[in-house]
Amino acid sequence: MKPMAHLGVGIGWRPEIADAVERLTGLDWVEVVAENVCPGHLPESLQRLRERGTRVVPHGVSLGLGGADRPDPAKLAALGERAVALGAPLVTEHIAFVRTSSPVLEAGHLLPVPRTRDALDVLCENVRIAQDALPVPLALENIAALFSWPGEELTEGQFLTELVERTGVRLLIDVANLHTNRVNRGEDPAAVLDAIPLEALAYVHVAGGIERGGVWHDTHAHPVPPVVLDLLAELRSRVDPPGVLLERDDDFPAEAELAGELAAIRAVVTAGPPAPERPPTPERPPTPEQPAVAVAGSRPAPAEPRPVEEAARTGVALGQAALLSALVAGTPVPEGFDRRRIRVQARALAAKRADVVAKLAPELPSILGGPDPYREAFLSYAKGRPMTAGYRRDALDFAEDLLIRDLPADPAARRRLTAWWRDRAGAKPPRRIVRWARSLAGRAA
């Protein structure tokens, strides 16, 4: 595995803080949410950063490589186009699933994959498909989770190590997610760092969150806590990270606070002597699940791929569909899951869905009389209408559902909502009977 290019200390670029990001001193690079930029129409702020020599890395959130289905070729092509347009040295995604195809359901969020042999087989094949389609190297991020899957066969360290050995993929380690999983799943971050192949490290994420009722929420809307900086120091004691990036996605602070957080991160990264060089990973004896691979340099070469049995994909698909349906469609929680945690996750998904739709369609809260009436109406709608086609379609379906039920009650507001819906869904709304049929079909799904 070739050494990763040095990135330095960076920040997640977001439109809300674009001006502040341009003014930050000593900024080495930025990361952008891949789905939020268009290759042919890059924001002027990003173009200016690139002209200054600031590297830009696209970070995808919608591939769902941990899902039971093979990656969508169109999504892979779109991610590759963004990498080329940005001149990126690599692209990154997540070890997660985000949707199911039978039934068609969208989580709107990153959900953990079961750490089983079948799920690992599926993930590895999906990663190889993605690697073959992308024009630059791929790195995958460990995610934060509120719950664990029952019947897991591998630890986090074992799962990530085998993923790297079998695919050669790089790792994006989020130390805030390691802390989240320590609180929520009882996992030891130091044990994970000791077990994984840090020579495959592409870069590191650092972010803030908050604890409520014994559950850590990875919000990206709070300051980075000392405990997360401590984990960054733990990682730094083992390896010199090629890059470290501050993530902030909401409730953006003043520019001086962002600069202060970056300074604190830089202080951890530059503190102390260079991290000791890790010895080569020893060759492991072959097992029925994992063939032996020869040590070449500091890392074994990727194992020869083997085809995934369709039965494995089917089993993973059934498990993910049952879980996602419980989270977004109100079906019974599958056996073995912590029901309280699943309820917490379901509420979090609905709240995020409402928040994202409000950002994409800020006119809707205004039409409905403000944030509180909007949120009440949306959460009521969401209980019976799982998301199936992304947030933009969700906003239109929500507006259509309100109109079907002759809401809002105020005639003037209803006229505004009708005009808003027509502008985005077409010049002429469908007949009432068609709208009712759509609504019933959505609730059945």
C-alpha positions as CSV (number, residue, x, y, z in Angstrom):
1,M,0.0,0.0,0.0
2,K,1.5,3.3,-1.1
3,P,2.0,6.0,1.6
4,M,-1.0,8.4,1.9
5,A,-0.4,12.0,0.7
6,H,0.1,14.5,3.5
7,L,-3.1,16.6,4.0
8,G,-2.4,18.5,7.3
9,V,-5.2,20.1,9.4
10,G,-8.5,21.0,7.7
11,I,-12.1,21.7,8.2
12,G,-15.4,20.6,6.6
13,W,-16.4,23.2,4.1
14,R,-20.1,24.2,4.4
15,P,-21.9,27.0,2.6
16,E,-22.9,28.6,6.0
17,I,-19.3,29.1,7.0
18,A,-17.7,29.5,3.5
19,D,-16.5,33.1,4.1
20,A,-15.0,32.1,7.5
21,V,-13.2,29.1,6.1
22,E,-11.6,31.3,3.5
23,R,-10.2,33.6,6.2
24,L,-8.9,30.8,8.5
25,T,-5.1,31.0,8.7
26,G,-3.0,27.9,8.3
27,L,-5.7,25.9,6.8
28,D,-4.3,23.0,4.7
29,W,-7.3,21.4,3.2
30,V,-11.1,21.1,3.2
31,E,-13.6,18.3,2.8
32,V,-17.0,18.8,1.1
33,V,-20.1,16.6,1.2
34,A,-20.0,15.1,-2.3
35,E,-23.8,15.2,-2.8
36,N,-23.9,18.9,-2.1
37,V,-21.7,20.1,-4.9
38,C,-22.2,20.0,-8.7
39,P,-19.1,19.4,-10.8
40,G,-20.0,22.0,-13.4
41,H,-21.1,24.7,-11.0
42,L,-18.7,24.6,-8.0
43,P,-19.3,27.3,-5.4
44,E,-17.1,30.4,-5.9
45,S,-15.6,29.9,-2.4
46,L,-14.4,26.4,-3.3
47,Q,-13.0,27.6,-6.5
48,R,-11.0,30.4,-4.7
49,L,-9.7,27.8,-2.2
50,R,-8.5,25.6,-5.0
51,E,-6.8,28.5,-6.8
52,R,-4.9,29.1,-3.5
53,G,-3.7,25.5,-3.6
54,T,-6.0,24.2,-0.8
55,R,-6.8,20.6,-1.4
56,V,-10.5,19.6,-1.5
57,V,-11.7,16.0,-0.7
58,P,-15.3,14.9,-1.5
59,H,-16.9,12.9,1.3
60,G,-19.9,10.8,0.2
61,V,-22.9,10.0,2.4
62,S,-25.3,8.1,0.1
63,L,-23.6,5.1,-1.5
64,G,-24.5,2.7,1.3
65,L,-21.6,0.3,0.6
66,G,-22.7,-1.7,3.7
67,G,-26.1,-2.3,2.2
68,A,-27.2,-5.7,0.7
69,D,-27.5,-4.3,-2.8
70,R,-24.5,-3.7,-5.1
71,P,-23.5,-0.1,-5.5
72,D,-25.5,2.1,-7.8
73,P,-23.4,2.8,-10.9
74,A,-24.9,6.2,-11.3
75,K,-23.9,7.2,-7.7
76,L,-20.4,5.8,-8.2
77,A,-20.1,7.8,-11.5
78,A,-21.3,11.0,-9.7
79,L,-18.8,10.6,-6.9
80,G,-16.0,10.0,-9.4
81,E,-17.0,13.1,-11.4
82,R,-16.7,15.2,-8.2
83,A,-13.3,13.8,-7.5
84,V,-12.1,14.8,-10.9
85,A,-13.7,18.2,-10.8
86,L,-12.1,19.0,-7.5
87,G,-8.7,17.5,-8.4
88,A,-9.1,15.4,-5.2
89,P,-6.3,12.9,-4.2
90,L,-9.0,10.5,-2.9
91,V,-12.7,10.1,-2.1
92,T,-14.3,8.9,1.1
93,E,-17.5,7.2,2.2
94,H,-18.9,5.3,5.2
95,I,-19.1,1.7,6.4
96,A,-22.9,1.9,6.7
97,F,-26.2,1.1,5.0
98,V,-28.7,3.8,4.2
99,R,-31.5,2.1,2.3
100,T,-33.2,-1.1,1.4
101,S,-34.7,-2.1,-2.0
102,S,-37.4,-4.6,-0.8
103,P,-39.3,-2.8,0.6
104,V,-38.0,0.5,-0.8
105,L,-37.0,2.5,2.3
106,E,-34.6,5.3,2.9
107,A,-33.1,5.9,6.3
108,G,-31.8,9.4,5.6
109,H,-28.9,8.6,7.9
110,L,-25.9,6.2,8.2
111,L,-26.9,3.0,10.0
112,P,-24.4,0.3,11.3
113,V,-23.9,-2.9,9.4
114,P,-23.9,-6.2,11.4
115,R,-20.3,-7.4,12.1
116,T,-20.9,-10.8,10.7
117,R,-19.0,-12.9,8.1
118,D,-21.9,-12.6,5.6
119,A,-22.1,-8.8,6.0
120,L,-18.3,-8.5,5.7
121,D,-18.4,-10.6,2.5
122,V,-21.1,-8.3,1.0
123,L,-19.3,-5.1,2.1
124,C,-15.9,-6.3,0.6
125,E,-17.5,-7.1,-2.8
126,N,-19.3,-3.7,-2.8
127,V,-16.0,-2.0,-2.0
128,R,-14.2,-3.7,-4.8
129,I,-17.0,-2.7,-7.2
130,A,-16.6,0.9,-6.0
131,Q,-12.8,0.8,-6.3
132,D,-13.0,-0.4,-9.8
133,A,-15.4,2.4,-10.8
134,L,-13.6,5.3,-9.0
135,P,-10.8,7.3,-10.6
136,V,-9.0,7.9,-7.2
137,P,-8.4,5.8,-4.1
138,L,-11.3,5.2,-1.7
139,A,-11.2,5.5,2.1
140,L,-14.0,4.3,4.4
141,E,-15.1,5.8,7.7
142,N,-16.2,4.0,10.9
143,I,-19.6,5.4,11.9
144,A,-21.2,6.4,15.2
145,A,-24.0,4.1,16.3
146,L,-26.8,4.2,18.8
147,F,-27.3,0.4,19.0
148,S,-25.6,-2.9,18.3
149,W,-26.8,-5.8,16.1
150,P,-27.5,-9.1,17.9
151,G,-25.3,-12.2,17.0
152,E,-22.2,-10.3,15.8
153,E,-19.2,-12.5,15.1
154,L,-16.4,-9.9,14.9
155,T,-15.2,-7.0,16.9
156,E,-14.9,-3.6,15.4
157,G,-11.1,-4.1,15.1
158,Q,-11.4,-7.5,13.5
159,F,-14.0,-6.2,11.0
160,L,-12.0,-3.2,9.9
161,T,-8.8,-5.2,9.7
162,E,-10.3,-7.9,7.5
163,L,-11.9,-5.2,5.3
164,V,-8.5,-3.7,4.6
165,E,-6.8,-7.0,4.1
166,R,-9.3,-8.2,1.6
167,T,-9.8,-5.0,-0.4
168,G,-6.8,-2.8,0.2
169,V,-9.2,0.1,1.0
170,R,-7.9,2.9,3.2
171,L,-9.5,4.0,6.5
172,L,-10.9,7.3,7.6
173,I,-11.0,7.0,11.4
174,D,-13.4,9.3,13.2
175,V,-12.2,9.6,16.8
176,A,-15.5,11.2,17.8
177,N,-17.3,8.1,16.5
178,L,-15.0,5.9,18.6
179,H,-16.1,7.9,21.7
180,T,-19.8,7.6,20.6
181,N,-19.5,3.9,20.4
182,R,-17.7,3.7,23.7
183,V,-20.7,5.3,25.4
184,N,-23.5,3.7,23.3
185,R,-22.1,0.2,22.7
186,G,-19.4,-0.3,25.4
187,E,-16.5,-0.5,22.9
188,D,-13.0,0.3,24.0
189,P,-11.5,2.9,21.6
190,A,-7.9,2.0,22.6
191,A,-8.6,-1.7,21.7
192,V,-9.9,-0.6,18.3
193,L,-6.9,1.6,17.6
194,D,-4.5,-1.3,18.7
195,A,-6.2,-3.7,16.4
196,I,-6.7,-1.9,13.1
197,P,-4.0,-1.4,10.4
198,L,-3.1,2.2,11.0
199,E,-0.7,2.2,8.0
200,A,-3.9,2.2,6.0
201,L,-5.0,5.5,7.6
202,A,-6.1,8.1,5.1
203,Y,-7.1,10.8,7.6
204,V,-9.0,11.5,10.8
205,H,-12.3,13.2,11.7
206,V,-12.8,15.2,14.9
207,A,-16.3,16.4,15.9
208,G,-18.5,17.3,18.8
209,G,-21.6,15.8,20.3
210,I,-23.7,15.7,23.5
211,E,-24.9,13.1,26.0
212,R,-28.6,12.8,26.8
213,G,-30.0,10.1,29.0
214,G,-27.0,7.9,28.8
215,V,-26.8,8.1,25.0
216,W,-24.1,10.0,23.1
217,H,-25.5,11.9,20.1
218,D,-22.9,12.6,17.4
219,T,-24.4,16.0,16.5
220,H,-21.5,17.8,14.7
221,A,-23.3,20.9,16.3
222,H,-21.4,21.1,19.6
223,P,-17.8,22.0,20.5
224,V,-15.2,19.2,20.4
225,P,-15.0,17.9,23.9
226,P,-11.8,17.1,25.7
227,V,-12.5,13.4,25.7
228,V,-12.4,13.4,21.9
229,L,-9.2,15.4,21.8
230,D,-7.8,12.8,24.2
231,L,-8.7,10.0,21.7
232,L,-7.0,12.0,18.9
233,A,-3.9,12.1,21.2
234,E,-4.2,8.3,21.6
235,L,-4.2,7.8,17.9
236,R,-1.4,10.3,17.5
237,S,0.7,8.3,19.9
238,R,0.5,5.3,17.6
239,V,0.8,7.0,14.2
240,D,1.4,10.3,12.5
241,P,-2.0,10.9,10.8
242,P,-1.7,12.1,7.2
243,G,-4.6,14.5,7.9
244,V,-7.0,15.6,10.6
245,L,-10.3,17.4,9.9
246,L,-12.8,19.3,12.0
247,E,-16.4,18.5,11.2
248,R,-19.2,21.0,11.9
249,D,-22.6,20.6,10.3
250,D,-25.0,22.7,12.3
251,D,-25.3,25.5,14.9
252,F,-22.1,27.1,13.5
253,P,-20.1,29.1,16.0
254,A,-18.3,32.4,15.5
255,E,-15.2,32.3,13.3
256,A,-12.9,32.8,16.3
257,E,-14.3,29.6,17.9
258,L,-13.7,27.6,14.8
259,A,-10.1,28.9,14.7
260,G,-9.7,28.0,18.3
261,E,-10.9,24.4,17.7
262,L,-8.5,24.0,14.8
263,A,-5.7,25.3,17.0
264,A,-6.5,22.8,19.7
265,I,-6.5,20.0,17.1
266,R,-3.2,21.2,15.6
267,A,-1.6,21.3,19.1
268,V,-2.5,17.6,19.6
269,V,-1.2,16.6,16.2
270,T,2.1,18.4,16.7
271,A,2.7,17.5,20.3
272,G,5.5,15.2,21.4
273,P,7.9,13.1,19.4
274,P,7.0,11.3,16.1
275,A,4.8,8.3,16.6
276,P,6.8,5.0,16.7
277,E,6.8,3.0,13.5
278,R,4.5,0.0,13.8
279,P,5.9,-3.4,13.0
280,P,4.6,-5.2,9.9
281,T,1.5,-7.1,10.4
282,P,2.4,-10.8,10.9
283,E,1.1,-13.3,8.5
284,R,-2.0,-15.0,9.8
285,P,-2.8,-18.7,9.4
286,P,-5.5,-19.5,6.9
287,T,-9.0,-20.1,8.0
288,P,-12.1,-21.3,6.1
289,E,-13.4,-17.7,6.1
290,Q,-10.1,-15.8,5.4
291,P,-7.3,-17.3,3.2
292,A,-3.7,-16.5,4.1
293,V,-2.1,-13.5,2.4
294,A,1.6,-12.9,1.9
295,V,3.2,-10.0,3.7
296,A,4.5,-7.5,1.2
297,G,6.2,-4.4,2.7
298,S,4.2,-3.1,5.7
299,R,0.9,-4.6,4.8
300,P,-0.4,-7.8,3.3
301,A,-1.7,-7.5,-0.3
302,P,-5.4,-7.7,-0.7
303,A,-6.7,-11.3,-0.6
304,E,-7.9,-12.9,-3.8
305,P,-11.6,-12.0,-4.0
306,R,-14.1,-14.7,-3.9
307,P,-17.7,-14.4,-5.1
308,V,-20.4,-13.6,-2.6
309,E,-23.1,-16.2,-2.3
310,E,-26.5,-14.7,-3.2
311,A,-27.8,-16.4,-0.1
312,A,-25.5,-14.1,2.0
313,R,-26.8,-11.0,0.3
314,T,-30.4,-12.2,0.8
315,G,-29.8,-12.8,4.5
316,V,-28.2,-9.4,4.9
317,A,-31.0,-7.8,3.0
318,L,-33.7,-9.4,5.1
319,G,-32.0,-8.3,8.4
320,Q,-31.5,-4.8,7.2
321,A,-35.1,-4.5,5.8
322,A,-36.6,-5.7,9.1
323,L,-34.5,-3.2,11.1
324,L,-35.1,-0.2,8.8
325,S,-38.8,-0.9,8.6
326,A,-38.9,-0.9,12.5
327,L,-37.0,2.4,12.5
328,V,-39.0,4.3,9.9
329,A,-42.3,2.4,9.3
330,G,-43.3,1.4,12.8
331,T,-43.1,-2.3,12.3
332,P,-42.1,-4.6,15.2
333,V,-38.5,-4.4,16.4
334,P,-36.6,-7.5,15.3
335,E,-35.7,-10.0,18.0
336,G,-32.5,-9.4,19.8
337,F,-32.2,-5.6,19.4
338,D,-32.4,-3.2,22.4
339,R,-35.9,-1.9,22.0
340,R,-35.2,1.3,23.9
341,R,-32.3,2.1,21.7
342,I,-34.2,1.4,18.6
343,R,-36.9,3.9,19.8
344,V,-34.2,6.5,20.4
345,Q,-32.8,5.9,16.9
346,A,-36.3,6.1,15.3
347,R,-37.0,9.5,17.0
348,A,-33.6,10.7,15.9
349,L,-34.2,9.7,12.3
350,A,-37.6,11.4,12.2
351,A,-36.2,14.6,13.8
352,K,-33.3,14.7,11.3
353,R,-35.8,14.1,8.5
354,A,-37.8,17.1,9.6
355,D,-34.7,19.3,10.0
356,V,-33.3,18.4,6.5
357,V,-36.7,19.0,4.8
358,A,-37.0,22.4,6.6
359,K,-33.5,23.4,5.3
360,L,-34.3,22.2,1.7
361,A,-37.7,23.9,1.8
362,P,-37.6,26.8,4.2
363,E,-40.9,28.1,2.8
364,L,-42.8,25.2,4.5
365,P,-42.2,26.2,8.1
366,S,-43.2,29.8,7.1
367,I,-46.4,28.7,5.4
368,L,-47.3,26.5,8.4
369,G,-46.9,29.3,10.9
370,G,-43.4,28.7,12.2
371,P,-40.9,26.0,13.3
372,D,-43.1,24.4,16.0
373,P,-46.3,23.9,13.9
374,Y,-44.2,22.7,11.0
375,R,-42.4,20.2,13.1
376,E,-45.6,18.9,14.7
377,A,-47.2,18.5,11.2
378,F,-44.1,16.9,9.7
379,L,-43.6,14.3,12.5
380,S,-47.3,13.4,12.2
381,Y,-46.9,12.9,8.5
382,A,-43.6,10.9,8.9
383,K,-45.2,8.3,11.2
384,G,-47.3,7.0,8.3
385,R,-45.0,7.9,5.3
386,P,-41.5,6.4,5.3
387,M,-39.0,8.2,3.0
388,T,-38.5,6.3,-0.2
389,A,-36.8,8.7,-2.7
390,G,-34.7,11.2,-0.8
391,Y,-35.3,14.4,1.0
392,R,-36.4,16.6,-1.9
393,R,-39.1,14.1,-2.9
394,D,-40.0,13.9,0.8
395,A,-40.7,17.7,0.9
396,L,-43.0,17.4,-2.0
397,D,-44.8,14.4,-0.6
398,F,-45.3,16.2,2.7
399,A,-46.8,19.2,1.0
400,E,-49.1,16.9,-1.1
401,D,-50.2,15.0,2.0
402,L,-51.2,18.3,3.7
403,L,-53.2,19.4,0.7
404,I,-55.0,16.1,0.5
405,R,-56.1,16.6,4.1
406,D,-57.2,20.2,3.3
407,L,-54.4,21.6,5.5
408,P,-53.3,24.1,6.6
409,A,-56.7,25.3,7.9
410,D,-56.1,28.9,6.9
411,P,-57.2,29.4,3.3
412,A,-54.5,31.9,2.5
413,A,-51.8,29.5,3.8
414,R,-53.3,26.6,1.9
415,R,-53.2,28.7,-1.3
416,R,-49.5,29.5,-0.7
417,L,-48.8,25.8,-0.1
418,T,-50.6,24.9,-3.3
419,A,-48.6,27.5,-5.3
420,W,-45.4,26.2,-3.7
421,W,-46.2,22.6,-4.6
422,R,-47.2,23.5,-8.2
423,D,-43.9,25.4,-8.7
424,R,-42.0,22.3,-7.9
425,A,-44.1,19.3,-8.8
426,G,-45.6,20.6,-12.1
427,A,-48.0,23.2,-13.5
428,K,-51.1,21.2,-12.8
429,P,-51.6,19.2,-9.6
430,P,-53.0,15.7,-10.0
431,R,-56.7,15.1,-9.5
432,R,-57.8,14.5,-5.9
433,I,-58.4,10.8,-6.5
434,V,-54.8,10.4,-7.8
435,R,-53.4,12.2,-4.8
436,W,-55.5,10.0,-2.5
437,A,-54.2,6.9,-4.3
438,R,-50.6,8.1,-3.9
439,S,-51.1,8.8,-0.2
440,L,-52.6,5.3,0.4
441,A,-49.8,3.6,-1.5
442,G,-47.2,5.5,0.6
443,R,-48.8,4.5,3.8
444,A,-49.1,0.9,2.7
445,A,-45.4,0.8,1.9
